[in-house]
Structure formats: structure tokens, C-alpha cells
Amino acid sequence: MRKQKIPRGAKKRAVRRETAAGGRSGRPSAAAVSPAGATIPSGKVSLFSPKATVKRVRKKFKVFSVRGGVDRVFLYILLSLLVFGLVMLFSASFATSYFNSEDGNSYSYIVPQMCFAALGCVLMLVISYFDYHHLHKFAFLVLLITIAMLLAVLLLRGTALVPRINGTYRWLYLGPINFQPSEIAKFALVLIFAHLISINYDKMETFRYGVLPYVLILGLIAGLVVMEPHISAAIILVAISGVMLFVGGVRLRWFFVALVALAGAAAYLYFFTDMFSYAELRIQGWLDPFNPPEGVDTWQTRQSLMAIGSGQLLGVGLAQSRQKYLYLPEPENDFIFAVVCEELGFVGALLVILLFALLIWRGIVISLGAKDKFGTLLGIGLTAQVGIQAILNICVVTNTIPNTGISLPFFSYGGTSLVMLLAQMGVVLSISRTSNVDKV
């Protein structure tokens, strides 16, 4: 069929007629002439127009199509904690780093941590543009991958992939990359709980939908973590689960049943096994660390309390700690808060606690303002993880609870933990983009 020839100037005259017909923006209406000479039906957009091109790009990359700005209050608090943590890590670690390194390198802790912090910040920024609703589709996949990694730690223990470090098998080495699957398990648990609770929210008062699946998932993940052994991570997993189930609407009677069951199990283990024999000695050492029973080492706790007491109100000065000079074990890790107290005093310790409190408060505000239950549960779960871990660490350092080996978020040395924390905070920032909360 012979192609119809468009007269010269026909397109321009058609555009002028459409514009004169009352287009409010001075542009032709939807009935403008197309390149082929035929009119475009009302409500349609030419496939060659810039608007159509933008729509096609957004559709292709819709996973990153989150609009709106992030909550800058949350972001500023988070960055303040991160910078504060890096400064204190360098102060707490340079003596240990110098002693442990063969060439007297005082930067063997802070340099890798800064690299991990940079990687985590980039990941956080990218994830903040990610539409968190798409995590629904990956909840079970992330859970299965996490279980596989935890099983690998148990099955490959003692090999080059899972070496023995400090008497435990927690690390998985894959070439140049090494990480703790238990850190990933925290995110996997929050994600799967948020997914299941949000789709079964109206049935959460029943045992089948409100209790059984969560007990099975928690029991499996926490059980694998305990077998590493990594008791502190298991405690955090249980605490996060309790917070999310409470927010999800589980009846309080099920929490009471769980407490009774735990008490019964503890009583059985105490009276009919010798599992608590050493634990009882450790409890006595916790109650009186300066006069512990024979065979119980409380050196770390004593040095921590001495560091805290030395700080008094304003501290001995930044980088002036004495306990970090090989008196206090692991000053760069679980007991870095003791160095903060010694160098910056009560004021510095209060500042750390205040920053964590503000981060938790703002995270909860963002989560409660989310436009769906999945966003609310996901945000509260991730925020609760940071809060619970910080509270437990401070309690251990101050000897409020027995020593369980819990790191302080954003302060303690550890690449896996820092990258995972910043990535999870990126999810909270993604939620904040669509949250009904006033952004400063």
C-alpha cells in the first residue's frame, strides 16, 4: 500500500490549531498529529515522546523508583554515631594494634574499619533508593540462604572455611571475604517475621498463624547460632522476635506461656543435669567480680569497672586511657564503651546513650508513620536490633548483667557487623521516604 505523503507545513499548522484551541500550557493537546500523520487518541502518549521514554525507564527500574527525601534527622544521628564510633575505635585500638602487629602498625584496626564504613555508607545510600516493598518477594529466599550458611558453619567447622577463632566457630571464610552468618541471621529473622506478620495480621491472635510459624523459625535459627556457639547473638534474636510479635498483635498469654516454658526448661537443666554447674560459678563471679570463686576469670570485668571509675565526670582525656594498654582485654571490641567512659567520663558515656536513644526514637517514629504494616514491622525490627544490642553491651560493660560477648553497634570493631548495620539503616531510610512523618 502506497504511503500517504504529508503536505509541507501540515504538522506545524495542526500544532498551531491545537494550541489555539485552548491548551493551558501552550502545548498541543492529546489529539496532536503524530509523526506518521495520524492523530493520537485522547489520553495516549506518543512512544517517541520524552514522557513515554521516562515512563519506560521507570517501569524497567521501578525497584529504585522510591520518591521523596529521606529523614535527615535519622540520617544525621546515624552519621554522628558512626563518626563518634570511628574516633573512639582508633583511640581504643592503637595500643593493641601496635602490640599485635609484627611491624608495629597502630592502624591495623582503624583502616579496615574505615574501609568497611565507606562501603556500608555507599550500600546504605543505594538501599535508601530501593523500594522496600520488593523485600516481600525475597523474604523466604534470604531465610533459606541464611540457614544454609549457618549449617555450613556447623558442618565445615575446623576446616579452612570455618577456622577456630577464640574458641568458637562463627566465621565463614570464602576466599578474601569472611563474615559471621549470625549477623546476617538477624536481618533474615526481621525480614521473614515482618513478611509473615503483615500478610497474616488479622489472624495473629490464633495459635496457627500467630505463634507456631514464628516459634519454628526462631527455634531453628537460634538453635543453629547456639551450636556455634554464639549465645549473645541468640539472645538478641529472641529479644527481636519478642518485640516484633508484640507489635504484630500476638496475645499476651502466649508470652506468659513462653516464660513458663523457659522457666521449666531451666529448672529441669538445673536439677537433673550438670549443665548449670559452671554457669552457677560464673553468676557468683558476676555478683562479686573482685572476689570470684576459684576457676572463674573476672579479669575483664574488673578492668572494665576500673576504667569506668577512672573517668569520673569529664574523663582523663581523649586517647589518654590507661586501661587500654593491655590491661583491658578487647578494648576495641566488646568493651569499647569502658574506654569511652574512661576517656570522656560520665558526660561522654551519657552522650553515647543519648545518641542511641535518639536513633531508636526516630526509627520508631519513621516506622509508625509507614504507609503499610510491612514497613512498620520492618522498621521497628531493624531499629529494635540496634537498641537491644546497645543496651545489652552497656549492661555487660557496667557489670549489670553477666558477660555475654555483645558488641556495641557502630563502635566495636567488625566489618561484617558494621556493613550489615549500615545496610539495614538504609532500609529504614527507604521507609522514611514514604513515611507520614515531618522531615526536617
C-alpha positions, 0 to 999 in steps of 0.5 A, spaced: 500 500 500 502 506 497 504 511 503 500 517 504 505 523 503 504 529 508 503 536 505 509 541 507 507 545 513 501 540 515 504 538 522 506 545 524 499 548 522 495 542 526 500 544 532 498 551 531 490 549 531 491 545 537 494 550 541 489 555 539 484 551 541 485 552 548 491 548 551 493 551 558 500 550 557 501 552 550 502 545 548 498 541 543 493 537 546 492 529 546 489 529 539 496 532 536 498 529 529 503 524 530 509 523 526 506 518 521 500 523 520 495 520 524 492 523 530 493 520 537 487 518 541 485 522 547 489 520 553 495 516 549 502 518 549 506 518 543 512 512 544 517 517 541 515 522 546 520 524 552 514 522 557 513 515 554 521 514 554 521 516 562 515 512 563 519 506 560 525 507 564 521 507 570 517 501 569 524 497 567 527 500 574 521 501 578 525 497 584 529 504 585 523 508 583 522 510 591 520 518 591 521 523 596 527 525 601 529 521 606 529 523 614 535 527 615 534 527 622 535 519 622 540 520 617 544 525 621 544 521 628 546 515 624 552 519 621 554 522 628 554 515 631 558 512 626 563 518 626 563 518 634 564 510 633 570 511 628 574 516 633 573 512 639 575 505 635 582 508 633 583 511 640 581 504 643 585 500 638 592 503 637 595 500 643 593 493 641 594 494 634 601 496 635 602 490 640 599 485 635 602 487 629 609 484 627 611 491 624 608 495 629 602 498 625 597 502 630 592 502 624 591 495 623 584 496 626 582 503 624 583 502 616 579 496 615 574 499 619 574 505 615 574 501 609 568 497 611 564 504 613 565 507 606 562 501 603 556 500 608 555 508 607 555 507 599 550 500 600 546 504 605 545 510 600 543 505 594 538 501 599 535 508 601 533 508 593 530 501 593 523 500 594 522 496 600 516 493 598 520 488 593 523 485 600 516 481 600 518 477 594 525 475 597 523 474 604 523 466 604 529 466 599 534 470 604 531 465 610 533 459 606 540 462 604 541 464 611 540 457 614 544 454 609 550 458 611 549 457 618 549 449 617 555 450 613 558 453 619 556 447 623 558 442 618 565 445 615 567 447 622 575 446 623 576 446 616 579 452 612 572 455 611 570 455 618 577 456 622 577 456 630 577 463 632 577 464 640 574 458 641 568 458 637 566 457 630 562 463 627 566 465 621 565 463 614 571 464 610 570 464 602 576 466 599 578 474 601 571 475 604 569 472 611 563 474 615 559 471 621 552 468 618 549 470 625 549 477 623 546 476 617 541 471 621 538 477 624 536 481 618 533 474 615 529 473 622 526 481 621 525 480 614 521 473 614 517 475 621 515 482 618 513 478 611 509 473 615 506 478 620 503 483 615 500 478 610 497 474 616 495 480 621 488 479 622 489 472 624 495 473 629 491 472 635 490 464 633 495 459 635 496 457 627 498 463 624 500 467 630 505 463 634 507 456 631 510 459 624 514 464 628 516 459 634 519 454 628 523 459 625 526 462 631 527 455 634 531 453 628 535 459 627 537 460 634 538 453 635 543 453 629 547 460 632 547 456 639 551 450 636 556 455 634 556 457 639 554 464 639 549 465 645 549 473 645 547 473 638 541 468 640 539 472 645 538 478 641 534 474 636 529 472 641 529 479 644 527 481 636 522 476 635 519 478 642 518 485 640 516 484 633 510 479 635 508 484 640 507 489 635 504 484 630 498 483 635 500 476 638 496 475 645 499 476 651 498 469 654 502 466 649 508 470 652 506 468 659 506 461 656 513 462 653 516 464 660 513 458 663 516 454 658 523 457 659 522 457 666 521 449 666 526 448 661 531 451 666 529 448 672 529 441 669 537 443 666 538 445 673 536 439 677 537 433 673 543 435 669 550 438 670 549 443 665 548 449 670 554 447 674 559 452 671 554 457 669 552 457 677 560 459 678 560 464 673 553 468 676 557 468 683 563 471 679 558 476 676 555 478 683 562 479 686 567 480 680 573 482 685 572 476 689 570 470 684 570 463 686 576 459 684 576 457 676 572 463 674 576 469 670 573 476 672 579 479 669 575 483 664 570 485 668 574 488 673 578 492 668 572 494 665 569 497 672 576 500 673 576 504 667 569 506 668 571 509 675 577 512 672 573 517 668 569 520 673 565 526 670 569 529 664 574 523 663 582 523 663 582 525 656 581 523 649 586 517 647 589 518 654 586 511 657 590 507 661 586 501 661 587 500 654 594 498 654 593 491 655 590 491 661 583 491 658 582 485 654 578 487 647 578 494 648 576 495 641 571 490 641 566 488 646 568 493 651 569 499 647 564 503 651 569 502 658 574 506 654 569 511 652 567 512 659 574 512 661 576 517 656 570 522 656 567 520 663 560 520 665 558 526 660 561 522 654 558 515 656 551 519 657 552 522 650 553 515 647 546 513 650 543 519 648 545 518 641 542 511 641 536 513 644 535 518 639 536 513 633 531 508 636 526 514 637 526 516 630 526 509 627 520 508 631 517 514 629 519 513 621 516 506 622 509 508 625 508 513 620 509 507 614 504 507 609 503 499 610 504 494 616 510 491 612 514 497 613 512 498 620 514 491 622 520 492 618 522 498 621 521 497 628 525 490 627 531 493 624 531 499 629 529 494 635 536 490 633 540 496 634 537 498 641 537 491 644 544 490 642 546 497 645 543 496 651 545 489 652 553 491 651 552 497 656 549 492 661 555 487 660 560 493 660 557 496 667 557 489 670 549 489 670 548 483 667 553 477 666 558 477 660 555 475 654 560 477 648 555 483 645 558 488 641 556 495 641 553 497 634 557 502 630 563 502 635 566 495 636 570 493 631 567 488 625 566 489 618 561 484 617 557 487 623 558 494 621 556 493 613 550 489 615 548 495 620 549 500 615 545 496 610 539 495 614 539 503 616 538 504 609 532 500 609 529 504 614 531 510 610 527 507 604 521 507 609 522 514 611 521 516 604 514 514 604 513 515 611 507 520 614 512 523 618 515 531 618 522 531 615 526 536 617 
